[in-house]
């Protein structure tokens, strides 16, 4: 299971950096296969996300149930 992460892209010639947060602290990866793994994970998250209006409605509905 992955925790929060940030993808930080810089203009050429600098490498993309991944910042990963865990309960024990953070770590960084750059210019490695790890970057590809996190970029692919982010694309899957984006593909699974609801559109903005649907997200708002889902949040509103959930709050009303509480």
Backbone as CSV, one residue per row, in Angstrom:
resi,resn,N_x,N_y,N_z,CA_x,CA_y,CA_z,C_x,C_y,C_z
1,UNK,0.837,-1.171,0.000,0.000,0.000,0.000,0.882,1.235,0.000
2,UNK,0.571,2.155,-0.870,1.359,3.387,-0.981,0.722,4.489,-0.154
3,UNK,1.556,5.377,0.342,1.071,6.545,1.043,1.130,7.747,0.134
4,UNK,1.017,8.932,0.732,1.065,10.148,-0.080,2.409,10.298,-0.797
5,UNK,2.329,10.815,-2.009,3.553,11.089,-2.752,3.343,12.309,-3.625
6,UNK,4.432,12.939,-3.977,4.414,14.119,-4.834,5.351,13.870,-6.011
7,UNK,4.895,14.251,-7.182,5.735,14.201,-8.371,6.112,15.642,-8.690
8,UNK,7.398,15.914,-8.701,7.882,17.269,-8.973,8.675,17.222,-10.277
9,UNK,8.106,17.853,-11.295,8.762,17.867,-12.614,9.466,19.205,-12.816
10,UNK,10.678,19.124,-13.277,11.480,20.308,-13.556,11.774,20.376,-15.052
11,UNK,12.077,21.556,-15.551,12.450,21.655,-16.964,13.806,20.972,-17.216
12,UNK,13.989,20.562,-18.450,15.264,19.959,-18.852,16.400,20.925,-18.519
13,UNK,17.469,20.514,-17.975,18.020,19.172,-17.889,17.796,18.490,-16.541
14,UNK,17.016,19.104,-15.649,16.819,18.523,-14.321,15.877,17.345,-14.370
15,UNK,16.084,16.407,-13.462,15.297,15.180,-13.419,14.007,15.365,-12.626
16,UNK,13.016,14.555,-12.929,11.791,14.497,-12.139,12.126,13.882,-10.787
17,UNK,11.514,14.410,-9.734,11.763,13.929,-8.373,10.447,13.443,-7.782
18,UNK,10.507,12.320,-7.091,9.364,11.785,-6.368,9.656,11.932,-4.881
19,UNK,8.717,12.539,-4.176,8.804,12.662,-2.722,7.743,11.735,-2.134
20,UNK,8.173,10.791,-1.305,7.273,9.802,-0.720,7.223,10.017,0.783
21,UNK,5.999,10.096,1.314,5.825,10.294,2.755,5.377,8.983,3.390
22,UNK,6.011,8.642,4.502,5.619,7.457,5.261,5.528,7.826,6.730
23,UNK,5.059,6.913,7.538,4.947,7.166,8.970,6.323,7.379,9.613
24,UNK,7.355,6.879,8.970,8.706,7.003,9.512,9.502,8.138,8.897
25,UNK,8.863,8.944,8.077,9.568,10.055,7.446,9.354,10.056,5.952
26,UNK,10.200,10.764,5.265,10.067,10.870,3.827,11.307,10.395,3.108
27,UNK,11.143,10.161,1.817,12.291,9.801,0.993,12.084,10.389,-0.396
28,UNK,13.146,10.408,-1.159,13.121,10.970,-2.498,13.680,9.961,-3.492
29,UNK,13.170,10.017,-4.716,13.723,9.227,-5.818,13.776,10.140,-7.024
30,UNK,14.794,9.985,-7.820,14.888,10.797,-9.035,15.591,10.014,-10.129
31,UNK,15.091,10.173,-11.341,15.750,9.593,-12.505,15.918,8.091,-12.460
32,UNK,15.033,7.402,-11.769,15.148,5.948,-11.667,13.851,5.297,-12.112
33,UNK,13.821,3.978,-12.082,12.593,3.254,-12.388,11.498,3.586,-11.387
34,UNK,11.867,3.991,-10.169,10.873,4.386,-9.164,10.005,5.520,-9.682
35,UNK,10.605,6.470,-10.385,9.852,7.596,-10.926,8.778,7.076,-11.877
36,UNK,9.113,6.142,-12.735,8.146,5.568,-13.675,6.996,4.884,-12.938
37,UNK,7.308,4.190,-11.850,6.283,3.498,-11.069,5.291,4.503,-10.484
38,UNK,5.787,5.585,-9.911,4.910,6.586,-9.309,4.139,7.372,-10.362
39,UNK,4.753,7.643,-11.492,4.027,8.315,-12.570,2.884,7.430,-13.086
40,UNK,3.117,6.139,-13.203,2.073,5.211,-13.628,0.964,5.132,-12.578
41,UNK,1.337,5.119,-11.309,0.339,5.101,-10.233,-0.517,6.349,-10.287
42,UNK,0.104,7.500,-10.511,-0.642,8.756,-10.596,-1.632,8.717,-11.763
43,UNK,-1.216,8.183,-12.890,-2.111,8.079,-14.043,-3.306,7.186,-13.725
44,UNK,-3.088,6.107,-12.965,-4.210,5.243,-12.576,-5.151,5.973,-11.629
45,UNK,-4.607,6.780,-10.727,-5.438,7.568,-9.811,-6.290,8.556,-10.598
46,UNK,-5.683,9.259,-11.533,-6.417,10.231,-12.352,-7.519,9.533,-13.142
47,UNK,-7.223,8.377,-13.706,-8.211,7.647,-14.505,-9.395,7.181,-13.651
48,UNK,-9.147,6.867,-12.381,-10.205,6.363,-11.501,-10.996,7.476,-10.817
49,UNK,-10.476,8.689,-10.844,-11.124,9.800,-10.135,-12.434,10.197,-10.806
50,UNK,-13.381,10.621,-9.971,-14.641,11.156,-10.479,-14.420,12.539,-11.067
51,UNK,-15.263,12.955,-12.002,-15.210,14.348,-12.448,-15.494,15.289,-11.268
52,UNK,-15.072,16.529,-11.371,-15.174,17.490,-10.260,-16.600,17.594,-9.731
53,UNK,-17.581,17.793,-10.614,-18.963,17.952,-10.155,-19.470,16.695,-9.448
54,UNK,-19.117,15.530,-9.959,-19.519,14.282,-9.309,-18.840,14.126,-7.953
55,UNK,-17.592,14.546,-7.853,-16.878,14.493,-6.568,-17.564,15.376,-5.538
56,UNK,-17.924,16.597,-5.953,-18.621,17.502,-5.033,-19.931,16.898,-4.549
57,UNK,-20.677,16.314,-5.467,-21.960,15.714,-5.101,-21.757,14.539,-4.156
58,UNK,-20.746,13.720,-4.400,-20.440,12.573,-3.526,-20.068,13.049,-2.127
59,UNK,-19.245,14.080,-2.039,-18.842,14.627,-0.741,-20.057,15.208,-0.016
60,UNK,-20.879,15.954,-0.728,-22.088,16.550,-0.142,-23.006,15.454,0.382
61,UNK,-23.224,14.427,-0.422,-24.087,13.316,-0.032,-23.552,12.600,1.216
62,UNK,-22.261,12.379,1.243,-21.630,11.706,2.392,-21.759,12.563,3.652
63,UNK,-21.565,13.868,3.518,-21.674,14.753,4.683,-23.109,14.795,5.217
64,UNK,-24.092,14.742,4.328,-25.481,14.773,4.743,-25.884,13.505,5.484
65,UNK,-25.223,12.394,5.197,-25.512,11.126,5.878,-24.957,11.091,7.288
66,UNK,-23.968,11.923,7.571,-23.308,11.903,8.894,-24.116,12.614,9.939
